[in-house]
Amino acid sequence: MEITDVERLLDKFEKSSIREMKLNLDGSELFLSKNEYTQKTEAEAGPVLPAQKAESSLLPKEAAEAAPVVQAEKAASGHAIKSPLVGTIYLQPAADKPAFVKAGDQVKAGQTVCIVEAMKMMTEIKSDVSGTVKEVCVENEDLVECEQTLFLIEEA
């Protein structure tokens, strides 16, 4: 893979709604991420290749492996409502409607908190506990992964 190929790939990745991408080619691995929790400083990441200096979203394999650990630690501070599937999350029922819930709102078990779209199928995500929304962990229209924490709820 030539540097121009990598530059084109980076440009397309930045313009897309994809949050993370891993590419294996001829024994080389490339991991791209727009998620804050996977980014490392140069000192933490170790040696940096010239192409990596130009583009900070190139991360070492260790960053990809560390991401689930950070997510698990964050989830420990409240009851986590997690995505049951990969898809696009919608925090409001329509563009002109208010969000299903926001931080500080009270929720009841069984209440819809968001929708995840996968392959043109809309899946309502419901709270499995009653309590207060401590944190909304995603942005509207983010691409979410299976088992990714969407909301943290302080149980009542």
DRENLUM-379316 format. One record per residue: residue number from 1; residue in one letter; z, y, x of N, C-alpha, C, O, CB in turn. Coordinates in Angstrom, 1 decimal. Glycine has a CB too. Layout:
<senus>
   k r   n_up n_north n_east  ca_up ca_north ca_east   c_up c_north c_east   o_up o_north o_east  cb_up cb_north cb_east
 NUM A      Z       Y      X      Z        Y       X      Z       Y      X      Z       Y      X      Z        Y       X
...
</senus>
This chain:
<senus>
   k r   n_up n_north n_east  ca_up ca_north ca_east   c_up c_north c_east   o_up o_north o_east  cb_up cb_north cb_east
   1 M    0.0    -1.2    0.9    0.0      0.0     0.0    0.0     1.2    0.9    0.8     1.4    1.8    1.2      0.0    -1.0
   2 E   -0.9     2.1    0.7   -1.0      3.3     1.5   -0.1     4.4    0.9    0.3     4.3   -0.2   -2.5      3.8     1.5
   3 I    0.2     5.4    1.7    1.1      6.5     1.3    0.5     7.3    0.1    1.2     7.7   -0.7    1.3      7.5     2.5
   4 T   -0.8     7.4    0.0   -1.4      8.1    -1.1   -1.2     7.3   -2.4   -1.0     7.9   -3.5   -3.0      8.3    -0.9
   5 D   -1.2     5.9   -2.3   -0.9      5.1    -3.5    0.5     5.3   -3.9    0.8     5.4   -5.1   -1.1      3.6    -3.1
   6 V    1.4     5.4   -3.0    2.8      5.7    -3.3    3.0     7.0   -3.9    3.7     7.2   -4.9    3.7      5.5    -2.0
   7 E    2.3     8.0   -3.4    2.4      9.4    -4.0    1.9     9.4   -5.4    2.5    10.1   -6.2    1.6     10.4    -3.1
   8 R    0.8     8.7   -5.7    0.3      8.7    -7.0    1.2     8.0   -8.0    1.4     8.4   -9.1   -1.1      8.0    -7.1
   9 L    1.8     6.9   -7.5    2.8      6.1    -8.3    4.0     7.0   -8.6    4.5     7.0   -9.7    3.2      4.8    -7.5
  10 L    4.5     7.7   -7.6    5.6      8.6    -7.8    5.3     9.7   -8.9    6.1    10.0   -9.7    6.1      9.3    -6.5
  11 D    4.1    10.3   -8.8    3.7     11.3    -9.7    3.7    10.7  -11.1    4.2    11.4  -12.1    2.3     11.9    -9.3
  12 K    3.1     9.6  -11.3    3.0      9.0   -12.7    4.4     8.6  -13.2    4.7     8.8  -14.3    2.1      7.7   -12.6
  13 F    5.2     8.1  -12.3    6.6      7.7   -12.6    7.4     9.0  -13.1    8.1     8.9  -14.2    7.3      7.1   -11.5
  14 E    7.3    10.0  -12.4    8.0     11.3   -12.8    7.5    11.8  -14.1    8.4    12.4  -14.8    7.8     12.3   -11.7
  15 K    6.3    11.7  -14.4    5.7     12.2   -15.7    6.0    11.2  -16.9    5.8    11.6  -18.0    4.3     12.4   -15.6
  16 S    6.4    10.0  -16.6    6.6      9.0   -17.7    8.0     9.1  -18.2    8.9     9.8  -17.7    6.3      7.6   -17.1
  17 S    8.3     8.3  -19.3    9.6      8.2   -19.8   10.4     7.1  -19.3   11.5     6.8  -19.7    9.6      8.1   -21.4
  18 I    9.8     6.3  -18.3   10.5      5.2   -17.7   11.6     5.7  -16.9   11.5     6.7  -16.1    9.5      4.4   -16.8
  19 R   12.8     5.1  -17.0   14.0      5.5   -16.2   14.1     4.8  -14.9   14.6     5.4  -13.9   15.2      5.3   -17.0
  20 E   13.7     3.5  -14.8   13.8      2.8   -13.5   12.6     1.9  -13.4   12.1     1.4  -14.4   15.2      2.0   -13.5
  21 M   12.3     1.6  -12.1   11.1      0.7   -11.9   11.3     0.1  -10.5   11.8     0.7   -9.6    9.8      1.5   -11.9
  22 K   11.0    -1.2  -10.5   11.1     -2.0    -9.2    9.8    -2.6   -9.0    9.2    -3.2   -9.9   12.3     -3.1    -9.3
  23 L    9.3    -2.5   -7.8    7.9     -3.0    -7.4    8.1    -3.8   -6.1    8.6    -3.3   -5.1    6.9     -1.8    -7.3
  24 N    7.6    -5.0   -6.2    7.5     -5.9    -5.0    6.1    -6.1   -4.6    5.3    -6.6   -5.4    8.3     -7.2    -5.2
  25 L    5.7    -5.7   -3.4    4.3     -5.9    -3.0    4.3    -6.4   -1.5    4.8    -5.7   -0.6    3.5     -4.6    -3.1
  26 D    3.7    -7.5   -1.3    3.5     -8.0     0.1    4.8    -7.9    0.9    4.8    -7.5    2.1    2.4     -7.1     0.8
  27 G    5.9    -8.3    0.3    7.2     -8.4     1.0    7.9    -7.0    1.1    9.0    -7.0    1.6    7.0     -8.9     2.4
  28 S    7.3    -6.0    0.6    8.0     -4.7     0.6    8.5    -4.4   -0.8    7.9    -4.8   -1.8    7.0     -3.5     1.0
  29 E    9.7    -3.8   -0.9   10.3     -3.5    -2.2   10.4    -2.0   -2.4   10.8    -1.3   -1.5   11.6     -4.2    -2.4
  30 L   10.1    -1.5   -3.6   10.2     -0.1    -3.9   11.0     0.0   -5.2   10.6    -0.6   -6.2    8.8      0.6    -4.0
  31 F   12.0     0.8   -5.2   12.9      1.0    -6.4   12.9     2.4   -6.7   13.3     3.2   -5.8   14.3      0.4    -6.2
  32 L   12.5     2.8   -7.9   12.5      4.2    -8.4   13.4     4.3   -9.5   13.5     3.5  -10.4   11.0      4.6    -8.8
  33 S   14.2     5.4   -9.5   15.2      5.6   -10.6   15.3     7.1  -10.9   15.3     8.0  -10.0   16.5      5.0   -10.2
  34 K   15.5     7.4  -12.2   15.8      8.8   -12.6   17.2     8.8  -13.1   17.7     9.9  -13.5   14.8      9.2   -13.8
  35 N   18.0     7.8  -13.0   19.3      7.7   -13.4   20.3     8.2  -12.3   20.1     7.8  -11.1   19.7      6.3   -13.8
  36 E   21.2     9.1  -12.7   22.1      9.7   -11.7   23.0     8.7  -11.0   23.3     8.8   -9.8   22.9     10.7   -12.4
  37 Y   23.4     7.7  -11.7   24.4      6.7   -11.2   23.8     5.9  -10.1   24.6     5.2   -9.4   24.9      5.9   -12.3
  38 T   22.5     5.8   -9.8   22.0      5.0    -8.8   21.7     5.8   -7.5   21.3     5.2   -6.5   20.7      4.3    -9.3
  39 Q   21.8     7.1   -7.6   21.4      7.9    -6.4   22.5     7.9   -5.4   23.6     8.0   -5.7   21.1      9.3    -6.8
  40 K   22.1     7.8   -4.1   23.0      7.8    -3.0   22.6     8.9   -2.0   21.4     9.4   -2.0   23.0      6.4    -2.2
  41 T   23.5     9.4   -1.3   23.2     10.4    -0.2   22.5     9.7    0.9   22.5     8.4    1.0   24.5     11.1     0.2
  42 E   21.9    10.4    1.8   21.3      9.9     3.0   22.2     9.0    3.8   21.9     8.0    4.3   20.6     10.9     3.8
  43 A   23.5     9.5    4.0   24.5      8.8     4.8   24.8     7.5    4.2   25.0     6.5    4.9   25.7      9.7     4.9
  44 E   24.9     7.4    2.8   25.3      6.2     2.1   24.1     5.2    2.2   24.3     4.0    2.2   25.7      6.5     0.7
  45 A   22.9     5.7    2.1   21.7      4.9     1.9   21.3     4.2    3.2   20.5     3.3    3.2   20.6      5.7     1.4
  46 G   21.7     4.8    4.4   21.3      4.3     5.7   20.0     4.9    6.1   19.6     6.0    5.7   21.1      2.8     5.6
  47 P   19.3     4.2    7.0   18.0      4.8     7.5   17.0     5.1    6.4   16.9     4.3    5.5   17.4      3.9     8.6
  48 V   16.3     6.2    6.6   15.4      6.6     5.6   14.0     6.7    6.2   13.8     7.2    7.3   15.7      8.0     5.0
  49 L   13.0     6.1    5.5   11.6      6.1     6.0   11.0     7.4    5.8   11.5     8.2    4.9   10.8      5.0     5.3
  50 P   10.0     7.8    6.5    9.4      9.2     6.3    9.0     9.4    4.8    9.2    10.5    4.3    8.2      9.3     7.2
  51 A    8.4     8.4    4.1    8.0      8.6     2.7    9.2     8.8    1.9    9.2     9.6    0.9    7.2      7.4     2.2
  52 Q   10.4     8.3    2.2   11.6      8.4     1.4   12.1     9.9    1.6   12.6    10.4    0.6   12.6      7.4     1.8
  53 K   12.0    10.4    2.7   12.5     11.8     2.9   11.8    12.8    2.0   12.4    13.7    1.5   12.4     12.2     4.4
  54 A   10.5    12.5    1.8    9.7     13.4     0.9   10.0    13.2   -0.5    9.9    14.1   -1.3    8.2     13.1     1.2
  55 E   10.5    12.0   -0.9   10.8     11.8    -2.3   12.2    11.1   -2.4   12.3    10.0   -2.1    9.7     10.8    -2.9
  56 S   13.1    11.9   -3.0   14.5     11.4    -3.0   14.7    10.3   -4.1   15.8     9.6   -4.1   15.4     12.5    -3.4
  57 S   13.7    10.0   -4.9   13.9      8.9    -5.9   13.6     7.5   -5.4   13.8     6.5   -6.1   13.0      9.2    -7.1
  58 L   13.2     7.4   -4.1   13.1      6.1    -3.5   14.5     5.7   -3.0   15.1     6.4   -2.2   12.1      6.1    -2.3
  59 L   14.9     4.5   -3.5   16.3      4.1    -3.2   16.3     2.7   -2.6   15.4     1.9   -2.9   17.2      4.2    -4.5
  60 P   17.3     2.4   -1.8   17.4      1.1    -1.3   17.9     0.1   -2.3   18.3     0.4   -3.4   18.4      1.1    -0.1
  61 K   17.7    -1.2   -2.0   18.0     -2.3    -2.9   19.4    -2.3   -3.3   19.8    -2.6   -4.4   17.6     -3.6    -2.2
  62 E   20.3    -1.9   -2.4   21.8     -1.8    -2.7   22.0    -0.9   -3.9   23.0    -1.2   -4.7   22.5     -1.4    -1.5
  63 A   21.3     0.2   -4.0   21.5      1.1    -5.1   21.3     0.5   -6.5   22.0     0.7   -7.4   20.7      2.4    -5.0
  64 A   20.2    -0.3   -6.5   19.9     -1.0    -7.8   21.0    -2.0   -8.1   21.3    -2.2   -9.3   18.5     -1.7    -7.7
  65 E   21.5    -2.7   -7.1   22.5     -3.7    -7.4   23.8    -3.1   -7.7   24.6    -3.7   -8.4   22.7     -4.6    -6.2
  66 A   24.1    -1.8   -7.3   25.4     -1.2    -7.5   25.4    -0.6   -8.9   26.5    -0.3   -9.4   25.6     -0.1    -6.5
  67 A   24.3    -0.3   -9.5   24.2      0.4   -10.8   25.1    -0.3  -11.9   25.8     0.4  -12.6   22.8      0.5   -11.3
  68 P   25.0    -1.6  -12.1   25.8     -2.2   -13.2   27.3    -2.1  -12.9   28.0    -2.0  -13.9   25.4     -3.7   -13.3
  69 V   27.7    -2.1  -11.7   29.1     -1.9   -11.3   29.6    -0.6  -11.8   30.7    -0.5  -12.4   29.3     -2.1    -9.8
  70 V   28.9     0.5  -11.5   29.3      1.8   -11.9   29.3     1.9  -13.4   30.3     2.5  -14.0   28.3      2.9   -11.4
  71 Q   28.4     1.3  -14.1   28.4      1.3   -15.6   29.6     0.6  -16.1   30.2     1.0  -17.1   27.1      0.7   -16.1
  72 A   30.0    -0.5  -15.5   31.1     -1.3   -16.0   32.4    -0.5  -15.8   33.3    -0.6  -16.7   31.2     -2.6   -15.2
  73 E   32.5     0.2  -14.7   33.7      1.0   -14.4   33.8     2.1  -15.5   34.9     2.4  -16.0   33.7      1.6   -13.0
  74 K   32.7     2.8  -15.8   32.7      3.8   -16.8   33.1     3.3  -18.2   33.8     3.9  -18.9   31.3      4.5   -16.8
  75 A   32.6     2.1  -18.5   32.9      1.5   -19.8   34.3     1.2  -19.9   34.8     1.0  -21.1   32.0      0.3   -20.0
  76 A   35.0     1.0  -18.8   36.4      0.6   -18.9   37.3     1.7  -19.5   38.5     1.5  -19.8   36.9      0.3   -17.5
  77 S   36.8     3.0  -19.6   37.6      4.1   -20.0   37.5     4.3  -21.6   38.0     5.3  -22.1   37.2      5.3   -19.4
  78 G   37.0     3.3  -22.3   36.9      3.4   -23.7   36.2     2.2  -24.2   35.6     1.4  -23.4   36.2      4.7   -24.2
  79 H   36.1     2.0  -25.5   35.3      0.9   -26.1   33.8     1.2  -26.0   33.4     2.3  -26.5   35.7      0.6   -27.6
  80 A   33.1     0.4  -25.3   31.6      0.7   -25.1   30.8     0.1  -26.2   30.9    -1.1  -26.6   31.2      0.1   -23.8
  81 I   29.9     0.9  -26.8   28.9      0.4   -27.7   27.7     0.3  -26.8   27.2     1.3  -26.3   28.6      1.4   -29.0
  82 K   27.1    -0.9  -26.7   26.0     -1.2   -25.8   24.7    -1.5  -26.6   24.8    -1.9  -27.7   26.4     -2.3   -24.9
  83 S   23.6    -1.2  -25.9   22.3     -1.5   -26.5   22.1    -3.0  -26.5   22.3    -3.7  -25.5   21.2     -0.8   -25.7
  84 P   21.7    -3.6  -27.7   21.4     -5.0   -27.7   20.0    -5.4  -27.3   19.7    -6.6  -27.1   21.6     -5.5   -29.2
  85 L   19.2    -4.4  -27.0   17.8     -4.6   -26.5   17.3    -3.5  -25.7   17.9    -2.4  -25.6   16.9     -4.8   -27.8
  86 V   16.2    -3.7  -25.1   15.5     -2.7   -24.3   14.6    -1.9  -25.3   13.9    -2.5  -26.1   14.6     -3.3   -23.2
  87 G   14.6    -0.6  -25.2   13.8      0.3   -26.0   14.1     1.7  -25.9   14.7     2.1  -24.9   14.0     -0.1   -27.5
  88 T   13.5     2.5  -26.8   13.7      4.0   -26.8   14.8     4.3  -27.8   14.8     3.8  -28.9   12.4      4.7   -27.2
  89 I   15.8     5.1  -27.3   16.9      5.4   -28.2   16.7     6.7  -28.9   16.2     7.7  -28.4   18.2      5.5   -27.4
  90 Y   17.1     6.7  -30.2   17.0      8.0   -31.0   18.4     8.3  -31.5   19.0     7.5  -32.2   16.0      7.8   -32.2
  91 L   18.9     9.4  -31.1   20.3      9.8   -31.5   20.3    10.5  -32.8   21.4    10.9  -33.3   20.9     10.7   -30.4
  92 Q   19.2    10.8  -33.4   19.1     11.5   -34.7   18.1    10.7  -35.6   17.1    10.2  -35.0   18.7     13.0   -34.6
  93 P   18.2    10.7  -36.9   17.3     10.0   -37.8   15.9    10.6  -37.8   15.0     9.8  -38.1   17.9     10.0   -39.2
  94 A   15.8    11.9  -37.6   14.5     12.5   -37.5   14.6    13.8  -36.6   15.7    14.3  -36.4   13.9     12.9   -39.0
  95 A   13.5    14.3  -36.2   13.5     15.4   -35.3   14.2    16.6  -35.9   14.8    17.4  -35.2   12.1     15.8   -34.8
  96 D   14.1    16.8  -37.2   14.7     18.0   -37.8   16.1    17.7  -38.4   16.6    18.5  -39.2   13.7     18.5   -38.9
  97 K   16.6    16.6  -38.1   17.9     16.2   -38.7   19.0    16.2  -37.5   18.6    16.1  -36.4   17.9     14.7   -39.3
  98 P   20.3    16.4  -37.9   21.3     16.4   -36.9   21.5    15.0  -36.3   21.1    14.0  -36.9   22.6     16.9   -37.5
  99 A   22.2    14.9  -35.2   22.5     13.6   -34.5   23.4    12.8  -35.5   24.2    13.3  -36.2   23.2     13.8   -33.2
 100 F   23.2    11.4  -35.3   24.1     10.5   -36.1   25.5    10.8  -35.8   26.4    11.0  -36.7   23.7      9.0   -35.8
 101 V   25.9    10.9  -34.5   27.2     11.2   -34.0   27.1    12.0  -32.7   26.1    11.9  -32.0   28.1      9.9   -33.8
 102 K   28.2    12.8  -32.4   28.3     13.5   -31.2   29.7    13.3  -30.7   30.6    12.9  -31.4   27.9     15.0   -31.3
 103 A   29.9    13.7  -29.4   31.3     13.6   -28.8   32.3    14.4  -29.7   32.0    15.5  -30.1   31.3     14.2   -27.4
 104 G   33.4    13.7  -30.0   34.4     14.3   -30.8   34.4    13.9  -32.3   35.4    14.1  -33.0   34.3     15.8   -30.8
 105 D   33.3    13.3  -32.7   33.2     12.9   -34.1   34.0    11.6  -34.3   34.2    10.8  -33.4   31.7     12.6   -34.4
 106 Q   34.5    11.5  -35.5   35.2     10.2   -36.0   34.1     9.3  -36.5   33.2     9.7  -37.2   36.2     10.5   -37.1
 107 V   34.2     8.0  -36.1   33.3      7.0   -36.6   34.1     5.8  -37.2   35.3     5.6  -36.8   32.4      6.4   -35.5
 108 K   33.5     5.1  -38.1   34.1      4.0   -38.8   33.3     2.8  -38.4   32.1     2.8  -38.1   34.2      4.1   -40.3
 109 A   34.0     1.6  -38.3   33.3      0.4   -38.1   32.2     0.2  -39.1   32.4     0.3  -40.3   34.3     -0.8   -38.1
 110 G   31.0    -0.1  -38.6   29.8     -0.3   -39.5   29.0     0.9  -39.6   27.9     0.8  -40.2   30.3     -0.8   -40.8
 111 Q   29.4     2.0  -39.1   28.7      3.3   -39.2   27.5     3.3  -38.2   27.7     3.0  -37.0   29.6      4.5   -39.0
 112 T   26.3     3.7  -38.6   25.2      3.9   -37.7   25.4     5.0  -36.8   25.8     6.1  -37.2   23.9      4.1   -38.5
 113 V   25.2     4.7  -35.5   25.4      5.7   -34.4   24.1     6.1  -33.7   24.1     7.2  -33.1   26.4      5.2   -33.4
 114 C   23.1     5.3  -33.8   21.8      5.6   -33.3   20.8     4.5  -33.7   21.1     3.6  -34.4   21.9      5.7   -31.7
 115 I   19.5     4.7  -33.3   18.5      3.8   -33.5   17.8     3.5  -32.2   17.6     4.3  -31.4   17.4      4.3   -34.6
 116 V   17.5     2.2  -32.0   16.7      1.8   -30.8   15.4     1.2  -31.3   15.3     0.3  -32.1   17.5      0.7   -29.9
 117 E   14.3     1.8  -30.7   13.0      1.4   -31.1   12.4     0.5  -30.0   12.4     0.8  -28.8   12.0      2.6   -31.4
 118 A   12.0    -0.7  -30.4   11.3     -1.6   -29.5   10.1    -2.3  -30.2   10.3    -2.9  -31.2   12.3     -2.7   -29.0
 119 M    8.9    -2.1  -29.6    7.7     -2.6   -30.2    7.5    -2.2  -31.6    7.2    -3.1  -32.5    7.7     -4.2   -30.0
 120 K    7.7    -0.9  -31.9    7.5     -0.3   -33.2    8.5    -0.8  -34.3    8.4    -0.5  -35.5    6.1     -0.7   -33.7
 121 M    9.5    -1.5  -33.8   10.6     -2.0   -34.7   11.8    -1.1  -34.5   12.3    -1.0  -33.3   11.0     -3.5   -34.5
 122 M   12.4    -0.6  -35.5   13.6      0.3   -35.4   14.8    -0.5  -35.7   14.9    -1.2  -36.8   13.5      1.5   -36.4
 123 T   15.8    -0.5  -34.8   17.0     -1.3   -35.0   18.2    -0.3  -35.0   18.4     0.4  -34.1   17.2     -2.3   -33.8
 124 E   18.9    -0.3  -36.2   20.1      0.6   -36.3   21.2     0.0  -35.5   21.5    -1.2  -35.5   20.5      0.8   -37.8
 125 I   21.8     0.8  -34.6   23.0      0.4   -33.9   24.2     0.9  -34.6   24.3     2.1  -34.8   22.9      0.9   -32.3
 126 K   25.1     0.0  -34.9   26.3      0.4   -35.7   27.6     0.3  -34.8   27.6    -0.6  -33.9   26.4     -0.5   -36.9
 127 S   28.5     1.1  -35.1   29.8      1.0   -34.3   30.5    -0.2  -34.8   30.6    -0.5  -36.0   30.7      2.3   -34.6
 128 D   31.1    -1.0  -33.9   31.9     -2.1   -34.2   33.4    -1.9  -34.3   34.2    -2.8  -34.6   31.6     -3.3   -33.3
 129 V   33.8    -0.6  -34.1   35.2     -0.2   -34.1   35.2     1.2  -34.8   34.3     1.9  -34.9   35.8     -0.2   -32.7
 130 S   36.4     1.5  -35.3   36.7      2.8   -35.8   37.4     3.6  -34.7   38.2     3.1  -34.0   37.6      2.8   -37.1
 131 G   37.1     4.9  -34.7   37.7      5.8   -33.7   37.0     7.1  -33.5   36.3     7.5  -34.3   37.8      5.0   -32.3
 132 T   37.2     7.7  -32.3   36.6      8.9   -31.9   35.6     8.7  -30.8   35.8     8.0  -29.9   37.7     10.0   -31.5
 133 V   34.4     9.4  -31.0   33.4      9.3   -29.9   33.9    10.1  -28.7   34.0    11.3  -28.8   32.0      9.8   -30.5
 134 K   34.1     9.4  -27.6   34.6     10.1   -26.4   33.4    10.7  -25.7   33.4    11.8  -25.1   35.4      9.1   -25.5
 135 E   32.3     9.9  -25.6   31.2     10.3   -24.8   29.9     9.6  -25.4   29.9     8.5  -25.7   31.3      9.9   -23.4
 136 V   28.8    10.4  -25.4   27.5      9.9   -25.6   26.9     9.8  -24.2   26.7    10.8  -23.5   26.6     10.9   -26.6
 137 C   26.6     8.5  -23.8   26.2      8.2   -22.4   24.7     8.3  -22.2   24.3     8.1  -21.0   26.7      6.9   -22.1
 138 V   23.9     8.6  -23.2   22.4      8.7   -23.0   21.9     9.9  -23.7   22.6    10.6  -24.4   21.8      7.4   -23.7
 139 E   20.7    10.3  -23.4   20.0     11.4   -24.0   19.0    10.9  -25.1   18.6     9.7  -25.0   19.2     12.2   -22.9
 140 N   18.7    11.7  -26.0   17.8     11.4   -27.1   16.4    11.0  -26.4   15.9    11.7  -25.5   17.6     12.5   -28.1
 141 E   15.8     9.9  -26.9   14.5      9.4   -26.5   14.5     8.8  -25.0   13.5     8.6  -24.5   13.5     10.5   -26.5
 142 D   15.7     8.5  -24.5   15.8      7.8   -23.2   15.3     6.4  -23.4   15.4     5.8  -24.5   17.2      7.8   -22.6
 143 L   14.8     5.8  -22.4   14.6      4.3   -22.4   15.9     3.7  -22.0   16.4     4.0  -20.9   13.4      4.0   -21.4
 144 V   16.4     2.8  -22.8   17.6      2.1   -22.6   17.4     0.6  -22.3   16.4     0.1  -22.7   18.6      2.3   -23.7
 145 E   18.3     0.0  -21.5   18.2     -1.4   -21.2   19.2    -2.2  -22.0   20.1    -1.6  -22.6   18.5     -1.5   -19.7
 146 C   19.0    -3.4  -22.0   19.9     -4.4   -22.7   21.2    -4.3  -22.1   21.3    -4.3  -20.8   19.3     -5.8   -22.7
 147 E   22.3    -4.2  -22.8   23.7     -4.1   -22.4   24.0    -2.8  -21.7   25.1    -2.7  -21.1   23.9     -5.2   -21.4
 148 Q   23.2    -1.8  -21.8   23.5     -0.4   -21.3   24.4     0.2  -22.2   24.3     0.2  -23.5   22.2      0.4   -21.1
 149 T   25.5     0.9  -21.7   26.5      1.6   -22.5   25.8     2.8  -23.1   25.2     3.7  -22.4   27.7      2.0   -21.7
 150 L   25.9     2.9  -24.5   25.3      4.1   -25.2   26.4     5.1  -25.6   26.2     6.3  -25.4   24.6      3.6   -26.4
 151 F   27.5     4.6  -26.0   28.6      5.5   -26.4   30.0     4.9  -26.0   30.1     3.6  -25.8   28.6      5.6   -28.0
 152 L   30.9     5.8  -25.7   32.3      5.3   -25.5   33.1     5.8  -26.6   33.1     7.0  -27.0   32.9      5.9   -24.1
 153 I   33.9     4.9  -27.2   34.7      5.2   -28.4   36.2     5.0  -28.1   36.6     3.9  -27.5   34.3      4.3   -29.6
 154 E   37.0     6.0  -28.4   38.4      5.8   -28.3   38.9     5.2  -29.6   38.8     5.9  -30.7   39.2      7.2   -27.9
 155 E   39.4     4.0  -29.6   39.7      3.3   -30.8   40.9     4.0  -31.5   41.8     4.5  -30.8   40.0      1.9   -30.6
 156 A   40.9     4.0  -32.8   42.0      4.6   -33.6   43.1     3.6  -33.8   44.1     4.0  -34.4   41.5      5.1   -35.0
</senus>
